[in-house]
Amino acid sequence: MLLTTLCIITCASAAAQTKSADEINKELSLSRKKIDSLDKLLINVLGSRQRIVKEIGIYKKKNNIPPLQPARFKQVVDKAIIAGRQEGLSAEFVTQLMNAIHDESLRIEGDSTLKH
């Protein structure tokens, strides 16, 4: 019985290793298309978010409010970590992501304050 099980595992492993790159790419094609679509959606959502950031930057400039609001950013990160946890994302990843988004937001707010 053990020998039969080992043979099945070995044979299945050998069959998987003999697939060509074209076969592998074909099998992964649908999943890759889904990822490409989600990546595009992520970029679109981030673009929408940054357009709102630009509006906020203009408002802050008109009202003499500094672009960096540490307490608000902490709230944003904390909420994102909770939401990320529900999606199986690590707190470290979500924090890095939100830091990158925040850096871009500060850049955009700075650009928008220079133009108005």
C-alpha beads as a LAMMPS data file, in Angstrom:
LAMMPS data file: protein, C-alpha beads

116 atoms
115 bonds

1 atom types
1 bond types

-500.0 500.0 xlo xhi
-500.0 500.0 ylo yhi
-500.0 500.0 zlo zhi

Masses

1 110.0

Atoms # bond

1 1 1 0.000 0.000 0.000
2 1 1 2.766 2.425 0.926
3 1 1 4.645 1.560 -2.245
4 1 1 1.538 2.219 -4.355
5 1 1 0.986 5.590 -2.681
6 1 1 4.623 6.583 -3.250
7 1 1 4.370 5.577 -6.896
8 1 1 1.226 7.669 -7.375
9 1 1 2.856 10.691 -5.753
10 1 1 6.065 10.235 -7.747
11 1 1 4.214 9.719 -11.031
12 1 1 2.009 12.772 -10.431
13 1 1 5.050 14.850 -9.571
14 1 1 6.878 13.704 -12.693
15 1 1 3.835 14.501 -14.848
16 1 1 3.648 17.992 -13.372
17 1 1 7.331 18.550 -14.090
18 1 1 6.985 17.573 -17.752
19 1 1 4.551 20.364 -18.594
20 1 1 5.889 22.883 -21.055
21 1 1 6.020 26.593 -20.355
22 1 1 3.225 27.065 -22.906
23 1 1 1.013 24.569 -21.062
24 1 1 1.716 26.208 -17.737
25 1 1 1.032 29.699 -19.135
26 1 1 -2.210 28.486 -20.701
27 1 1 -3.361 26.993 -17.398
28 1 1 -2.484 30.191 -15.539
29 1 1 -3.924 32.509 -18.186
30 1 1 -7.396 32.947 -16.669
31 1 1 -6.028 33.667 -13.197
32 1 1 -3.494 36.101 -14.636
33 1 1 -6.250 37.921 -16.529
34 1 1 -8.178 38.244 -13.263
35 1 1 -5.093 39.672 -11.548
36 1 1 -4.511 42.111 -14.431
37 1 1 -8.116 43.278 -14.151
38 1 1 -7.831 43.727 -10.385
39 1 1 -4.522 45.594 -10.780
40 1 1 -6.225 48.007 -13.178
41 1 1 -9.081 48.443 -10.702
42 1 1 -6.598 49.123 -7.886
43 1 1 -4.895 51.834 -9.943
44 1 1 -8.262 53.373 -10.851
45 1 1 -9.340 53.418 -7.199
46 1 1 -6.015 54.941 -6.158
47 1 1 -6.389 57.593 -8.858
48 1 1 -9.867 58.452 -7.557
49 1 1 -8.501 58.631 -4.023
50 1 1 -5.688 60.940 -5.084
51 1 1 -8.077 63.315 -6.862
52 1 1 -9.862 63.744 -3.519
53 1 1 -6.471 64.228 -1.843
54 1 1 -5.813 67.070 -4.278
55 1 1 -9.103 68.730 -3.253
56 1 1 -8.102 68.340 0.397
57 1 1 -4.695 69.880 -0.354
58 1 1 -6.361 72.944 -1.881
59 1 1 -8.687 73.247 1.120
60 1 1 -5.785 72.917 3.570
61 1 1 -3.794 75.593 1.719
62 1 1 -6.733 78.029 1.754
63 1 1 -7.252 77.429 5.470
64 1 1 -3.582 77.378 6.524
65 1 1 -3.696 73.722 7.589
66 1 1 -0.436 71.770 7.276
67 1 1 -0.538 68.846 4.823
68 1 1 0.693 66.332 7.406
69 1 1 -1.957 65.375 9.970
70 1 1 -0.381 62.555 12.034
71 1 1 -3.470 61.749 14.127
72 1 1 -5.627 61.409 11.004
73 1 1 -3.046 59.223 9.309
74 1 1 -2.924 56.935 12.358
75 1 1 -6.720 56.545 12.148
76 1 1 -6.470 55.685 8.443
77 1 1 -3.755 53.078 9.050
78 1 1 -5.555 51.529 12.024
79 1 1 -8.783 51.146 10.008
80 1 1 -6.848 49.731 7.067
81 1 1 -5.103 47.168 9.285
82 1 1 -8.466 45.958 10.599
83 1 1 -9.910 45.748 7.090
84 1 1 -6.752 44.050 5.836
85 1 1 -6.873 41.471 8.606
86 1 1 -10.387 40.521 7.446
87 1 1 -8.890 39.906 3.978
88 1 1 -6.000 37.832 5.315
89 1 1 -3.410 40.598 4.858
90 1 1 -0.659 41.143 7.403
91 1 1 -0.531 44.340 9.427
92 1 1 3.013 44.883 8.139
93 1 1 1.911 44.744 4.506
94 1 1 -1.072 47.046 5.076
95 1 1 1.118 49.510 6.975
96 1 1 3.690 49.572 4.155
97 1 1 0.926 50.026 1.582
98 1 1 -0.707 52.855 3.505
99 1 1 2.674 54.536 4.040
100 1 1 3.297 54.446 0.277
101 1 1 -0.178 55.847 -0.416
102 1 1 0.343 58.518 2.241
103 1 1 3.704 59.548 0.788
104 1 1 2.048 59.995 -2.621
105 1 1 -0.839 61.868 -0.997
106 1 1 1.550 64.303 0.675
107 1 1 3.318 64.820 -2.660
108 1 1 -0.010 65.543 -4.360
109 1 1 -1.171 67.827 -1.565
110 1 1 2.118 69.699 -1.829
111 1 1 1.727 70.029 -5.610
112 1 1 -1.851 71.205 -5.296
113 1 1 -0.935 73.804 -2.685
114 1 1 1.731 75.252 -4.965
115 1 1 -0.796 75.803 -7.762
116 1 1 -3.382 77.673 -5.720

Bonds

1 1 1 2
2 1 2 3
3 1 3 4
4 1 4 5
5 1 5 6
6 1 6 7
7 1 7 8
8 1 8 9
9 1 9 10
10 1 10 11
11 1 11 12
12 1 12 13
13 1 13 14
14 1 14 15
15 1 15 16
16 1 16 17
17 1 17 18
18 1 18 19
19 1 19 20
20 1 20 21
21 1 21 22
22 1 22 23
23 1 23 24
24 1 24 25
25 1 25 26
26 1 26 27
27 1 27 28
28 1 28 29
29 1 29 30
30 1 30 31
31 1 31 32
32 1 32 33
33 1 33 34
34 1 34 35
35 1 35 36
36 1 36 37
37 1 37 38
38 1 38 39
39 1 39 40
40 1 40 41
41 1 41 42
42 1 42 43
43 1 43 44
44 1 44 45
45 1 45 46
46 1 46 47
47 1 47 48
48 1 48 49
49 1 49 50
50 1 50 51
51 1 51 52
52 1 52 53
53 1 53 54
54 1 54 55
55 1 55 56
56 1 56 57
57 1 57 58
58 1 58 59
59 1 59 60
60 1 60 61
61 1 61 62
62 1 62 63
63 1 63 64
64 1 64 65
65 1 65 66
66 1 66 67
67 1 67 68
68 1 68 69
69 1 69 70
70 1 70 71
71 1 71 72
72 1 72 73
73 1 73 74
74 1 74 75
75 1 75 76
76 1 76 77
77 1 77 78
78 1 78 79
79 1 79 80
80 1 80 81
81 1 81 82
82 1 82 83
83 1 83 84
84 1 84 85
85 1 85 86
86 1 86 87
87 1 87 88
88 1 88 89
89 1 89 90
90 1 90 91
91 1 91 92
92 1 92 93
93 1 93 94
94 1 94 95
95 1 95 96
96 1 96 97
97 1 97 98
98 1 98 99
99 1 99 100
100 1 100 101
101 1 101 102
102 1 102 103
103 1 103 104
104 1 104 105
105 1 105 106
106 1 106 107
107 1 107 108
108 1 108 109
109 1 109 110
110 1 110 111
111 1 111 112
112 1 112 113
113 1 113 114
114 1 114 115
115 1 115 116
